[in-house]
Amino acid sequence: MEQIKILIADDEKLIRDGLKIILNANDELNVVGVSENGEAAIEFCKKEQVDVILMDIRMPICDGVKATKIIKNEFPNVKILVLTTFKDDEYIFDAMKFGANGYILKDTSYDVIIDAVKSVYKGNVVVNPEVASLMVCGLNKNQQGDLENIKDKYKLTDRQIEIIICIGSGLSNKEIAEKQYVTEGTVKNHITEILSKLEMRDRTQIAIFALKNNLV
């Protein structure tokens, strides 16, 4: 069985050591390295294969947001699961914008962290419910978008908006096709055009866009 290769990036030694012990106790996981800041995490990715990074937000030298942006640009296949606290809310959208695959709170139980690592490895978006609530609160205060303005700003069609909402709701291409009464090929073509209009890389970013603009 091939193990998921994990890098832990956190400036607190106790957290690094604790996570390493717990994650390595799972047969499907293998912590291949630890880093005390974002710069060290970037350098590690240049030398070793990494599947998932547990990335702290607040670190010296290079924080988790900057490291996420650089790593996602250079190593797009690496999944990044951000470790955060409620105090880090101003960083949440930035890290997601740069390609982070999920957010979990630092005081989350180890079982949930293990499940989250496995989930982002499979390509899912993982957002702790409490963090999601925090994100929505921020949207209500600052970023609640008017649907028509979103359509005009990004030149999106009604069908493309519907597909963005479906992606944000977690539907697969097949489920979207059934819901919209079109073929999967048509859905894929729409997604390609949506990615181009929004200047995004993948479905994960579309899902975050849907949440960020209060579409789901």
Residue pairs with C-beta under 8 A, 6 or more apart in sequence:
1 27
1 28
3 27
3 28
3 29
3 30
4 28
4 29
4 30
4 51
4 52
4 117
4 118
4 121
5 30
5 32
5 48
5 49
5 50
5 51
5 52
6 23
6 29
6 30
6 31
6 32
6 50
6 51
6 52
6 53
6 54
6 117
7 31
7 32
7 33
7 34
7 35
7 41
7 44
7 45
7 48
7 50
7 52
7 53
7 54
8 15
8 16
8 19
8 20
8 23
8 31
8 33
8 34
8 35
8 53
8 54
9 34
9 35
9 36
9 37
9 38
9 40
9 41
9 53
9 54
9 55
9 56
9 59
9 64
9 67
10 16
10 19
10 34
10 35
10 36
10 54
10 56
10 59
10 83
11 36
11 37
11 56
11 58
11 59
11 60
12 56
13 36
15 56
15 83
15 106
16 34
16 36
19 31
19 54
19 113
20 31
20 34
22 110
22 113
22 114
23 29
23 31
23 113
23 114
23 117
24 30
24 31
26 114
28 118
29 114
29 117
29 118
32 48
32 49
32 50
33 44
33 48
33 50
35 41
35 44
36 59
37 59
37 60
37 61
37 62
37 67
38 55
38 59
38 61
38 62
38 63
38 64
38 66
38 67
38 68
38 70
39 61
39 62
39 67
40 61
41 53
41 55
41 62
41 67
41 71
42 62
42 67
42 70
42 71
42 74
44 50
45 53
45 71
45 74
45 75
45 78
46 74
50 75
50 78
51 78
51 79
51 121
52 78
52 79
52 80
52 81
52 117
52 120
52 121
53 71
53 78
53 79
53 80
53 81
54 81
54 83
54 113
54 117
55 64
55 67
55 68
55 80
55 81
55 82
55 83
55 95
55 100
56 64
56 82
56 83
56 106
57 63
57 64
57 65
57 82
57 83
57 84
57 85
57 88
57 91
57 95
58 64
58 88
59 67
63 91
64 82
64 83
64 91
64 95
65 91
65 94
65 95
65 98
68 80
68 82
68 95
68 98
68 99
68 100
69 98
69 99
71 78
71 80
72 78
72 80
72 98
72 99
72 100
76 99
76 201
79 101
79 120
79 121
79 123
80 95
80 99
80 100
80 101
80 102
80 120
81 100
81 101
81 102
81 103
81 104
81 116
81 117
81 120
81 126
82 95
82 100
82 102
82 103
82 104
83 104
83 105
83 106
84 91
84 92
84 103
84 104
84 105
84 106
84 131
85 105
85 106
85 107
86 105
86 130
86 134
89 134
89 135
89 138
92 103
92 131
92 134
92 135
92 138
93 135
93 138
93 143
93 212
95 103
96 103
96 205
96 208
96 212
97 205
97 208
99 201
99 204
99 205
101 120
101 124
101 125
101 126
101 204
102 116
102 119
102 120
102 124
102 125
102 126
102 127
103 126
103 127
103 128
103 131
104 112
104 113
104 116
104 126
104 128
104 131
105 128
105 130
105 131
108 116
108 128
112 128
116 126
119 126
120 126
123 204
125 204
125 207
125 208
127 135
132 211
135 211
135 212
136 211
136 214
139 211
139 212
139 213
139 214
140 214
143 212
143 213
143 214
144 214
145 213
145 214
145 215
147 161
147 215
150 156
150 161
150 213
150 215
151 157
151 158
151 161
154 197
154 198
155 197
156 164
156 194
156 197
159 180
159 190
160 190
160 193
160 194
160 197
161 215
162 180
163 176
163 180
163 187
163 190
163 191
163 194
164 194
164 206
164 209
164 210
164 215
165 210
165 215
165 216
166 175
166 176
166 179
166 180
167 176
167 191
167 203
167 206
167 207
167 210
168 206
168 207
168 209
168 210
168 211
168 215
168 216
169 210
169 216
170 207
171 179
173 184
173 187
173 188
173 191
174 184
176 187
177 183
177 184
177 186
177 187
180 186
180 187
191 203
191 206
194 200
194 206
195 201
195 202
195 205
195 206
198 205
198 206
198 209
200 206
200 209
209 215
210 216
